[in-house]
Every structure is written in C-alpha cells, then in structure tokens.
Amino acid sequence: MFKRFPFIHNHGDFVHLDALREWLRGVVSLESFLKSKDDKAIVKDMHFTDERTTVDYIDTKDDTEKTETLCEYLTSNIVDIGNLYQYNKVDKISFWKNDFGERLISVREKDTKKVRTDFIISNIPVAYNAKDDYIQSDKAMRIGIYDNGIKIYDDNYNNTSLPTKKDYQFCTTKTLTDCDPFNTMSNQNTNEITQLTKNGDFVGTCVGNVIICGQVRYRLNTPITIDAGKSVNFVVSPKTMGASNFSLNVYLKDIQCLNYNGIITSVSKNSNLPLDNTTPVYITLYNSSNSLATIEEIRFTF
C-alpha cells in the first residue's frame, strides 16, 4: 500500500534525521509524506526507535487508525547465553590486536557501556579442554612456551591477566655438587670395608626443581677382587643426598663396574626406600668371566 520512506543517509545515532526533517516541514498527510497520490491518510504521530521509524495515521478511506513502518535500520544486539531473551543494544564494534598479535573483536553495550571482548580465528595456537569429540571441547585456553616447558593459561576474557591452568615442564640436566650418596662398601662375608671417593659430581635429570633420576661415579680407594665364577655381597653405606629435592622414586636402580665388563650386578632395595641419608643399600657383584676380576671404579644409576 505505502511506499517506504527513501532513507538515504546513515547518521549514526541520528538515523531518523531525514524522516524528522520532512515531518518538521509541516507534512500533514501521509499522501504527501510518502509521495503517493493514491493513498489518502492523515498523519497523527511518528515514532523513532533504534530499529525503525513508524507513523500512526487515519486511513480516510474507512476512517480507521493504523500504523505503518516507514523504514528499518541496521542494528546490532548481543545476548547472554544464560538469558537468550535479554537483548543488549550495541553502539560500538572494534577489531584490534593485542600485544601477542592475537586478533580480537570487542563490542560495547549502548546502555551500560560494558565492553565485551572475544578472540577471533588467528594464527595463534589454541588449546581446549580435551573430550573424545573435538567439537564438544568447550573451553579455549592460551598456550605459552618457555625454555623449560609449556604453560597453558585459563582463558577468562573478563580479566586483564590469564592464570596458569597447567604447567608441563621439560626434563633438564642439573649438576649437584653437594650430592654424595655413598660412603663405603662393606663385604658381608669378610666385613672388609672399602672407602668410596666420588669421581665427579652427581648429574641429575630434573623436572622443574625435582630430581627424577641421575648418575654418579665412585673410585674405590682399595680395589676389590672377585674370583672367576664367584659373587660377593656388599652393603653400601649412605652419606648424603645434599639439599636438592629428589622425587620419591629416586633410589639406586643399577650399578656398573666401569673398568671390567664381565661383572653382573644386582641391587636389593629395602622397603623404606626411596634413598635417604640413613638407609643402606645391598648389592651383589658376580664375576661371570673365567679370570680374576679387579674392580676399581663403579657408576651408580638412580
């Protein structure tokens, strides 16, 4: 029935300016206002909202009061997931990059001036709370890489900083100058005691500040001899593990006689291990060769 109002210009908050200008010129009939010669109507009132311009008029053909939408405007609304029926009008939309080069989009609510920010797809790695179905992974997180590992940060766009959710640390090598695990080796059959001298520092593998394994070499001040085909049981007395933080699963697991290849070794662990500064360790050295074996240096693996 009616021609739509010829809305041409976008005036931002003044989107009704064109329509209002025509109205203030004294338009008294919808016929003149719409430039339609076939419509006979008398304008009563006009209404201006963010979404549209409407007019109340009396249709002179049947003398009834009617309402017509003259024009509609492009508007933006945001809605909270928890309240799908509460629409919030937007008066500003911004696209920008943060200090890490991540692309973001932010919108500002017209009434409260509250700014809502979200990431958009970019070349920055994104991690998710893993589920069997990737599509159902519902929580995005940021990934940070540093020299000793990877940190995953909990995404919370309402905060200015992202707290660490997970910290996966790489293994690194650490030299422990104060770690001197053993003092002496005592022959359980003869009670002969052999003094041990550390030959180099304890070299450990650590995750963060926790030592999870390592090795150390000892020189026997008095070499030990073992007859061919014979075995000897020893008690190794502890000395000190130093001040480092050792994992609970660090204890003596293997020994190797460095200057003689024909020795088979075994380690007996007490129930109260892991290793500490007071618990002795029991080892057996077996000479599998056909000749006398002389042991001068031993490597302990933890």
C-alpha positions in Angstrom: 0.0 0.0 0.0 2.6 2.5 1.0 6.0 3.4 -0.4 8.8 3.0 2.1 10.5 6.2 3.2 13.5 6.9 1.0 16.1 6.5 3.7 19.5 7.5 2.2 22.0 8.6 4.7 23.3 6.9 7.8 23.6 9.4 10.6 24.6 7.1 13.4 22.5 8.0 16.5 20.5 10.4 14.2 19.3 7.8 11.8 15.9 9.4 11.8 17.1 12.8 10.8 15.8 12.6 7.2 12.4 11.5 8.3 12.3 14.1 11.1 13.3 16.8 8.7 10.4 16.0 6.4 8.0 15.9 9.4 9.1 19.3 10.7 8.5 20.8 7.3 4.8 20.5 8.2 3.7 17.4 6.3 0.0 17.0 7.2 -0.9 13.9 5.2 0.7 10.5 4.6 -0.1 11.0 0.9 2.4 13.9 0.7 4.8 12.3 3.0 5.1 9.1 1.0 4.8 10.8 -2.3 2.0 8.5 -3.2 -1.1 10.1 -4.9 -3.2 7.0 -4.4 -3.1 7.0 -0.6 -5.4 9.2 1.4 -4.4 9.4 5.1 -4.0 11.9 7.9 -0.8 11.6 10.0 -1.3 11.6 13.7 2.1 10.8 15.2 5.5 9.4 14.3 7.7 7.2 16.4 11.5 6.9 16.3 13.4 3.9 17.7 16.8 2.4 17.2 15.3 -0.2 14.9 12.7 1.6 12.8 10.6 4.8 12.1 6.8 4.3 12.3 3.8 6.5 11.7 0.3 6.5 13.2 -2.3 7.7 10.7 -6.0 7.7 10.0 -7.0 6.0 6.8 -9.6 8.3 5.2 -11.0 5.5 3.1 -12.5 3.8 6.1 -11.7 6.3 8.9 -9.7 3.7 10.9 -6.5 4.4 12.8 -3.5 2.4 11.5 0.3 2.2 12.0 2.8 1.8 9.2 6.6 1.2 9.3 8.3 3.7 7.1 11.9 2.4 7.3 14.0 0.0 9.3 17.6 0.5 10.3 20.6 -1.8 10.6 21.1 -2.5 14.3 23.3 -4.8 16.4 22.4 -6.7 19.6 24.3 -9.1 21.8 22.7 -11.7 24.1 24.0 -13.7 27.1 23.9 -17.5 26.8 22.2 -17.7 30.2 19.4 -15.3 29.1 18.6 -15.7 25.4 15.6 -13.4 25.7 17.5 -10.4 27.0 18.9 -8.4 24.1 21.5 -5.7 24.7 22.0 -3.0 22.1 25.5 -2.3 20.8 26.8 1.1 20.0 30.4 0.3 19.1 32.2 -2.6 17.5 36.1 -2.7 17.4 38.6 -5.0 15.8 42.1 -4.9 17.1 45.3 -6.9 18.1 46.8 -7.4 21.5 50.5 -7.4 22.4 50.8 -11.0 21.2 49.4 -10.4 17.8 46.1 -12.1 18.5 43.1 -10.7 16.7 40.2 -9.6 18.9 36.8 -8.2 18.5 35.1 -6.1 21.1 31.6 -4.7 21.4 30.2 -2.0 23.7 26.7 -2.1 25.1 24.9 1.1 24.4 23.1 1.4 27.8 25.8 0.2 30.3 28.9 0.9 28.2 30.1 -2.5 29.2 32.8 -3.8 26.8 32.7 -7.5 25.8 35.8 -9.0 24.2 36.4 -12.2 22.3 39.1 -13.8 20.2 38.6 -14.4 16.6 40.4 -17.0 14.5 44.0 -16.2 14.0 47.4 -18.0 13.7 47.9 -18.2 17.4 47.7 -21.7 18.8 44.7 -22.5 20.9 44.2 -25.4 23.4 40.9 -26.9 24.6 39.7 -29.0 27.4 40.0 -32.3 25.6 37.0 -34.5 25.1 36.5 -37.6 23.0 34.7 -35.4 20.4 36.8 -32.3 19.5 33.7 -30.4 18.6 32.5 -30.7 22.2 35.7 -29.3 23.6 34.2 -26.3 25.3 37.0 -24.3 26.9 39.6 -22.4 24.9 43.0 -21.7 26.5 46.2 -19.9 25.6 49.5 -21.7 25.1 52.8 -20.2 26.3 56.2 -21.8 25.6 59.3 -21.1 27.7 62.8 -22.6 27.9 61.8 -25.4 30.3 58.3 -26.3 29.2 54.8 -25.3 28.2 52.2 -23.4 30.2 48.5 -23.4 29.4 46.6 -20.4 30.6 43.0 -20.3 31.5 41.1 -18.0 29.2 38.9 -15.5 31.0 38.2 -12.5 28.9 36.9 -10.5 31.8 40.3 -10.4 33.4 43.3 -8.4 32.4 45.6 -11.5 33.1 45.2 -15.2 32.4 46.1 -17.5 35.3 48.2 -20.7 34.6 46.0 -23.8 34.3 48.7 -26.3 33.6 52.5 -26.3 33.5 54.1 -29.0 31.6 57.9 -28.9 32.2 60.6 -30.4 30.1 63.4 -32.5 31.6 66.7 -30.7 32.1 70.1 -31.7 33.3 71.4 -30.4 36.6 74.8 -30.9 38.3 74.6 -31.4 42.1 77.9 -30.6 43.7 76.7 -31.4 47.2 75.2 -34.8 46.4 77.5 -37.6 47.6 75.2 -40.6 48.1 77.6 -43.3 49.3 80.5 -43.5 51.8 81.8 -47.1 52.0 81.3 -50.6 50.6 81.4 -53.4 53.2 82.0 -57.1 52.3 79.2 -59.0 54.0 81.4 -62.2 54.3 84.7 -60.7 55.4 83.5 -57.4 56.8 86.3 -55.7 54.8 85.4 -52.1 54.3 86.3 -50.2 51.1 86.2 -46.4 51.1 84.5 -44.7 48.2 85.6 -41.4 46.7 83.2 -39.5 44.4 84.8 -39.1 40.9 82.9 -36.1 39.5 79.6 -34.5 40.5 76.2 -36.2 40.6 74.5 -35.4 37.3 70.7 -35.5 37.6 67.7 -35.1 35.3 65.1 -32.7 36.8 61.6 -31.5 36.0 61.3 -28.1 37.5 63.2 -28.3 40.7 62.6 -32.0 41.3 65.4 -34.5 40.5 63.8 -37.6 38.9 67.0 -39.6 38.1 70.7 -39.3 37.8 74.2 -40.9 37.8 77.4 -40.6 39.9 80.8 -42.3 39.6 82.9 -43.6 42.5 86.5 -44.7 42.7 87.3 -47.5 45.1 90.2 -46.4 47.4 91.1 -50.1 47.7 90.3 -52.2 44.6 88.0 -55.2 45.1 88.9 -58.6 43.6 86.4 -61.3 42.7 87.4 -64.8 41.7 86.1 -66.3 38.4 82.5 -67.5 38.7 82.1 -66.1 42.2 79.9 -63.5 43.6 80.3 -61.1 46.6 77.6 -59.3 48.6 78.2 -55.8 49.8 76.5 -53.3 52.0 76.8 -49.8 50.6 76.6 -47.2 53.4 74.8 -43.9 52.7 76.5 -40.5 53.1 74.4 -37.5 51.9 72.0 -36.7 49.1 72.6 -33.0 49.6 70.0 -30.2 49.7 68.3 -30.9 46.3 64.6 -32.0 46.0 64.5 -35.7 44.9 61.4 -37.4 43.6 60.1 -40.3 45.8 61.0 -42.8 43.1 64.7 -42.0 43.1 66.7 -44.9 44.6 69.7 -46.9 43.4 68.5 -49.0 40.4 71.7 -50.1 38.7 75.4 -50.3 39.1 78.2 -50.8 36.5 81.8 -51.7 37.0 83.5 -49.3 34.6 86.9 -50.9 34.3 85.7 -54.5 34.0 83.0 -55.8 31.6 82.4 -59.3 33.0 80.6 -58.3 36.2 76.9 -58.9 36.6 75.3 -56.7 39.2 72.1 -56.7 41.2 70.6 -54.3 43.7 68.4 -55.1 46.7 66.1 -52.3 47.9 64.7 -52.1 51.4 61.0 -51.4 51.8 61.8 -48.0 53.3 63.4 -46.7 50.2 63.5 -44.1 48.4 67.0 -43.3 49.2 67.8 -41.1 52.1 70.9 -40.3 54.2 70.5 -43.3 56.6 69.3 -46.3 54.6 72.0 -48.8 53.4 71.8 -50.5 50.0 72.7 -54.1 49.4 74.4 -55.0 46.1 75.8 -58.2 44.6 78.7 -58.4 42.2 79.1 -61.6 40.2 82.2 -62.4 38.1 80.9 -64.2 35.0 84.4 -64.5 33.4 87.0 -67.2 33.7 89.6 -65.0 35.3 90.1 -62.9 38.4 88.2 -59.6 38.2 89.6 -56.4 39.8 87.0 -53.6 40.4 88.4 -50.1 40.6 85.6 -47.8 39.6 81.8 -48.1 39.8 79.0 -46.0 38.3 75.7 -45.8 40.3 72.5 -45.1 38.4 69.4 -43.8 40.2 
